């Protein structure tokens, strides 16, 4: 397929990749950048960088070729394995790691790392998601459970659908929650104005909204933030993040859902942490073969624990109080 057009005078000064995206609405910005890098976008017959500023009047030709089929490839990436047997493997995923490959993210994923261990994984997902029965956001750390065979995948998938898997998170949210515990039951659906976000309503007024339940209890109030333990009873996309944002207590560092770009307490800044303060700390499940109940814990990452210590110290609080609160997670 080819696109052939002339840059409009009013587009003078725009970046090449932006102009192509505007003229080819069927192509994503990521796809346009891929085509530019592959020299499939010609500006007056010559390849150019995506950052090139157009003058207006140039002819642009875009040759779109199908992507080659993607497959998850093995990579040698260290993993923190919490539990493993012939049916399942549980990993303490670091923040910044994507669970499985997709457009624009073909490498460096959890699946790539598992395959790099010589891991046999189930075929219950697809060629990019072998073994994956649930996911964590890129900037969320903690426990993720993976199936090593199809029988385990089917059993675990059903357990997640039936909500018999117990999922507990630790989050630091902006502001001081006045109650010591609570429940959030806003329905969650895709934000029609910003498709990368989800949104929540007290009733399912959105066409694709699905019921969601989040229970929480306060662990500590530190300066102008609240540390909470969160239990998920449903597994909607961005559930914890969107639910607390709806309460006007966004997860610290989560600028997509309204958190401040920097949480500042003297010299402690969220920008130095570079992630959302959200960690999947506990996971309980019935083993897919034996039925024995297994509970796993992932210690709070050092970066999050140190951040809490510094936040407490700068607020005149005792960091040891935080360690006492987190004794079940350290």
Secondary structure, DSSP 8 states (H G I E B T S, - for coil): -EEEEE--GGGTT-BHHHHHHHH-TTS-HHHHHHHHHTT-EEETTEE--TT-B--SS-EEEEE-----------------EEEE-SSEEEEEE-TT--SS-BTTB-SS-HHHHHHHTT----SSS-TTSTTBSS---TT-EEEEEEESSHHHHHHHHHHHHHT-SEEEEEEEEES--SSSEEEE--EEEE-SS-TTSEEEESS--STT-B---EEEEEEEEETTEEEEEEEESS--TTHHHHHHHHTT--BTT-GGGT--S--EETTEEHHHH-S-SEEEEEEEEE-TTT--EEEEE----HHHHHHHHHHHHHTT--HHHHHHHTTTT-
